[in-house]
Amino acid sequence: MKAKSRRLLASLGLILWLGVYVWAAATIGSHFAAAPVWAQIAYFAVAGIAWIIPLRFVFDWVGKAPDSPMR
C-alpha cells in the first residue's frame, strides 16, 4: 500500500476512533457523576490517556517504508 493511501486510511480511522471513544468515555463518565471525587479523577485520568494507546500501532503502520513496487 502506498504511503498516501495509508495516511488517508489512518486519518479516516483516527476520526472514527476518536468519535467512538469520546462517545464511550462520556457515556461511561456520566455514571461517575455521583461517585466520590477520587473515583472521578481516577476515571478521567485513565480515560484521558487511554485513547492514545491504540494509535501507536496505527502511527507505526503509517510511518513504515512503502511497499516495493511490483516488477
NUTORBA-155366 format. One record per residue (C-alpha): residue in one letter; residue number from 0; x negated, y negated, z. Coordinates in nm, 2 decimals. Layout:
N
+----+-----+--------+--------+--------+
: aa :   i :      u :      v :      w :
+----+-----+--------+--------+--------+
:  a : NUM :      X :      Y :      Z :
...
+----+-----+--------+--------+--------+
//
This chain:
71
+----+-----+--------+--------+--------+
: aa :   i :      u :      v :      w :
+----+-----+--------+--------+--------+
:  m :   0 :   0.00 :   0.00 :   0.00 :
:  k :   1 :  -0.13 :  -0.34 :  -0.09 :
:  a :   2 :  -0.22 :  -0.59 :   0.18 :
:  k :   3 :   0.05 :  -0.84 :   0.06 :
:  s :   4 :   0.32 :  -0.57 :   0.09 :
:  r :   5 :   0.20 :  -0.47 :   0.43 :
:  r :   6 :   0.22 :  -0.83 :   0.55 :
:  l :   7 :   0.57 :  -0.87 :   0.42 :
:  l :   8 :   0.69 :  -0.54 :   0.57 :
:  a :   9 :   0.52 :  -0.63 :   0.90 :
:  s :  10 :   0.68 :  -0.98 :   0.90 :
:  l :  11 :   1.03 :  -0.84 :   0.85 :
:  g :  12 :   0.97 :  -0.57 :   1.11 :
:  l :  13 :   0.84 :  -0.83 :   1.36 :
:  i :  14 :   1.16 :  -1.04 :   1.31 :
:  l :  15 :   1.38 :  -0.74 :   1.35 :
:  w :  16 :   1.19 :  -0.61 :   1.65 :
:  l :  17 :   1.19 :  -0.94 :   1.83 :
:  g :  18 :   1.56 :  -0.99 :   1.78 :
:  v :  19 :   1.65 :  -0.64 :   1.91 :
:  y :  20 :   1.40 :  -0.68 :   2.20 :
:  v :  21 :   1.53 :  -1.02 :   2.31 :
:  w :  22 :   1.89 :  -0.89 :   2.30 :
:  a :  23 :   1.80 :  -0.58 :   2.50 :
:  a :  24 :   1.59 :  -0.78 :   2.76 :
:  a :  25 :   1.86 :  -1.04 :   2.80 :
:  t :  26 :   2.13 :  -0.77 :   2.84 :
:  i :  27 :   1.93 :  -0.58 :   3.10 :
:  g :  28 :   1.82 :  -0.91 :   3.27 :
:  s :  29 :   2.18 :  -1.01 :   3.32 :
:  h :  30 :   2.21 :  -0.72 :   3.56 :
:  f :  31 :   1.94 :  -0.88 :   3.77 :
:  a :  32 :   2.14 :  -1.20 :   3.84 :
:  a :  33 :   2.25 :  -1.07 :   4.19 :
:  a :  34 :   1.92 :  -0.89 :   4.26 :
:  p :  35 :   1.66 :  -1.02 :   4.50 :
:  v :  36 :   1.42 :  -1.28 :   4.37 :
:  w :  37 :   1.12 :  -1.04 :   4.38 :
:  a :  38 :   1.31 :  -0.79 :   4.16 :
:  q :  39 :   1.40 :  -1.07 :   3.91 :
:  i :  40 :   1.03 :  -1.19 :   3.90 :
:  a :  41 :   0.91 :  -0.83 :   3.85 :
:  y :  42 :   1.16 :  -0.76 :   3.57 :
:  f :  43 :   1.10 :  -1.08 :   3.38 :
:  a :  44 :   0.72 :  -1.05 :   3.42 :
:  v :  45 :   0.73 :  -0.70 :   3.27 :
:  a :  46 :   0.98 :  -0.79 :   3.00 :
:  g :  47 :   0.78 :  -1.10 :   2.91 :
:  i :  48 :   0.47 :  -0.89 :   2.84 :
:  a :  49 :   0.61 :  -0.56 :   2.72 :
:  w :  50 :   0.73 :  -0.69 :   2.38 :
:  i :  51 :   0.37 :  -0.73 :   2.25 :
:  i :  52 :   0.25 :  -0.37 :   2.32 :
:  p :  53 :   0.42 :  -0.20 :   2.02 :
:  l :  54 :   0.30 :  -0.49 :   1.79 :
:  r :  55 :  -0.06 :  -0.39 :   1.85 :
:  f :  56 :  -0.01 :  -0.09 :   1.62 :
:  v :  57 :   0.16 :  -0.30 :   1.36 :
:  f :  58 :  -0.12 :  -0.55 :   1.36 :
:  d :  59 :  -0.38 :  -0.28 :   1.33 :
:  w :  60 :  -0.20 :  -0.13 :   1.03 :
:  v :  61 :  -0.17 :  -0.47 :   0.86 :
:  g :  62 :  -0.54 :  -0.55 :   0.92 :
:  k :  63 :  -0.68 :  -0.23 :   0.78 :
:  a :  64 :  -0.86 :  -0.23 :   0.44 :
:  p :  65 :  -0.63 :  -0.19 :   0.14 :
:  d :  66 :  -0.59 :   0.15 :  -0.01 :
:  s :  67 :  -0.83 :   0.21 :  -0.30 :
:  p :  68 :  -0.66 :   0.18 :  -0.64 :
:  m :  69 :  -0.58 :   0.49 :  -0.83 :
:  r :  70 :  -0.80 :   0.55 :  -1.13 :
+----+-----+--------+--------+--------+
//
